[in-house]
């Protein structure tokens, strides 16, 4: 019982730290759109994260053996940082307010979120699965908790970025840190 309490605490902490990364990206991408579109992007982004986390959880044992996967994920996040800088930070507030939403830009936003979800969900699933060990009930709890945290945080972050541009910069720096950590963790394996 004591072991399960420790594992439970580790899972909650991992989720608090790692679910925030996904929420930042979903919130930043969604902040470029009007409120109605923003809700759809958050919904589809979180929906994609849910599906990815379930699939990745089932594949975790296999994924742990793949060398280079974190490097690829880190490089994908570097590209996402560039896209977020270009789309969120570099655009002025007036351009964002007058943005005409078309299917293409909505689909691009969803695809950016899904690529980031895959990369960052991998970290979260590996962290939670590593902490849960053979306690599958706790593993499922960890995945559900991360989804709830992501949904709440993404909605808050997208509203804040709309009002305060400096929060967008903090988001990009946080995503950049995750990307560098992913790249470094794989590169040191090869060295």
C-alpha positions in Angstrom: 0.0 0.0 0.0 2.9 2.4 0.8 4.4 1.6 -2.5 1.2 2.6 -4.3 1.0 5.9 -2.5 4.6 6.7 -3.6 3.8 5.7 -7.2 0.6 7.7 -7.1 2.5 10.8 -5.9 5.1 10.3 -8.7 2.4 10.0 -11.4 0.6 13.2 -10.2 3.9 15.1 -10.2 4.9 13.8 -13.6 1.5 14.8 -15.0 1.6 18.3 -13.5 5.0 18.9 -15.1 4.6 17.2 -18.5 0.9 17.9 -19.3 1.7 21.6 -19.1 3.9 21.3 -22.2 1.0 20.0 -24.3 -1.3 22.6 -22.9 1.2 25.4 -23.8 1.3 24.3 -27.5 -2.4 23.8 -27.8 -3.1 27.1 -26.1 -0.6 29.0 -28.2 -1.9 27.6 -31.5 -5.5 28.2 -30.4 -4.8 31.8 -29.4 -4.5 32.8 -33.0 -8.2 32.1 -33.7 -11.5 33.6 -32.6 -13.2 32.1 -29.5 -15.4 29.6 -31.4 -12.5 28.3 -33.5 -10.3 28.3 -30.4 -12.6 25.9 -28.6 -12.6 23.5 -31.6 -8.8 23.5 -31.8 -8.6 22.8 -28.1 -11.2 20.1 -28.4 -9.4 18.4 -31.4 -5.9 18.9 -29.9 -6.9 17.3 -26.6 -8.8 14.6 -28.5 -5.7 13.8 -30.5 -3.6 13.8 -27.3 -6.1 11.3 -25.7 -5.9 8.9 -28.7 -2.1 9.3 -28.9 -1.6 8.6 -25.2 -3.7 5.5 -25.3 -1.8 4.2 -28.4 1.6 5.2 -26.9 0.7 3.6 -23.6 0.0 0.3 -25.3 3.4 0.6 -27.2 5.5 1.9 -24.3 7.6 -1.2 -23.8 8.5 -1.2 -27.5 9.1 2.5 -27.7 11.5 2.4 -24.8 13.9 0.3 -26.9 13.9 2.7 -30.0 17.1 4.8 -30.1 16.7 8.1 -31.9 13.0 8.5 -31.3 13.5 11.3 -28.8 16.0 13.0 -31.2 13.3 13.0 -33.9 10.7 14.3 -31.5 13.1 17.1 -30.3 13.7 18.2 -33.9 10.0 18.2 -34.6 9.5 20.5 -31.5 12.3 22.8 -32.8 10.2 23.2 -36.0 7.1 23.8 -33.9 8.9 26.5 -31.9 9.8 28.2 -35.2 6.2 27.9 -36.4 4.8 29.3 -33.1 7.2 32.2 -33.2 6.3 33.0 -36.8 2.5 32.6 -36.3 1.9 33.7 -32.7 4.7 36.1 -31.7 5.6 37.7 -35.0 2.0 38.5 -36.0 0.6 41.6 -34.5 -2.5 41.6 -32.3 -4.4 43.5 -35.0 -3.6 40.9 -37.6 -4.8 38.1 -35.3 -8.1 39.9 -34.6 -8.8 40.4 -38.3 -7.7 36.9 -39.3 -10.1 35.3 -41.7 -10.4 31.6 -40.7 -10.4 29.2 -43.6 -10.3 25.4 -43.6 -6.6 25.4 -44.6 -5.4 27.4 -41.6 -7.7 25.4 -39.2 -6.3 22.1 -40.5 -2.7 23.5 -40.2 -3.4 24.5 -36.6 -4.8 21.0 -35.8 -1.8 19.3 -37.6 0.7 21.4 -35.6 -1.1 20.5 -32.4 -1.1 16.8 -33.3 2.6 16.7 -34.1 3.4 18.4 -30.8 1.0 16.1 -29.0 2.8 13.1 -30.3 6.2 14.4 -29.3 5.2 15.6 -25.9 2.7 12.7 -25.2 5.6 10.3 -25.6 7.5 12.0 -22.8 4.4 12.0 -20.6 3.5 8.3 -21.3 7.0 7.1 -20.8 7.3 9.0 -17.5 3.9 7.8 -16.2 4.5 4.2 -17.4 8.0 4.2 -15.8 6.6 5.4 -12.5 3.5 3.1 -12.5 5.6 -0.1 -13.2 3.1 -3.0 -13.1 0.2 -1.0 -11.5 -2.1 -0.6 -14.5 -4.9 1.1 -12.5 -2.4 3.8 -11.5 -1.2 4.0 -15.1 -4.8 4.6 -16.4 -5.3 7.2 -13.6 -2.2 9.0 -14.7 -3.4 9.2 -18.3 -6.8 10.5 -17.3 -5.3 13.1 -15.0 -2.9 14.4 -17.7 -5.9 14.8 -20.1 -7.9 16.8 -17.5 -4.8 19.0 -16.7 -4.2 19.6 -20.4 -7.8 20.6 -21.1 -7.9 23.1 -18.2 -4.5 24.6 -18.9 -4.9 24.9 -22.7 -8.1 26.9 -22.3 -6.5 29.3 -19.8 -3.3 29.7 -21.7 -5.0 30.5 -25.0 -6.9 33.3 -23.4 -3.9 34.7 -21.7 -1.8 34.7 -24.9 -4.5 36.6 -26.6 -4.2 39.4 -23.9 -0.4 39.2 -23.1 2.1 38.6 -25.8 4.9 37.9 -23.3 3.2 34.7 -22.2 3.7 33.5 -25.8 7.4 34.0 -25.4 7.4 32.0 -22.1 5.6 29.2 -23.9 8.1 29.1 -26.8 11.0 29.0 -24.3 9.3 26.2 -22.4 8.8 24.2 -25.6 12.4 24.9 -26.7 13.6 23.6 -23.4 11.7 20.3 -23.9 13.1 20.0 -27.4 16.7 20.5 -26.3 16.2 18.0 -23.5 14.8 15.4 -25.9 17.6 15.9 -28.3 20.3 15.9 -25.6 18.9 12.7 -24.0 19.2 10.8 -27.3 22.5 12.3 -28.3 24.2 11.3 -25.0 23.1 7.7 -25.7 25.1 7.7 -28.9 28.2 9.4 -27.5 
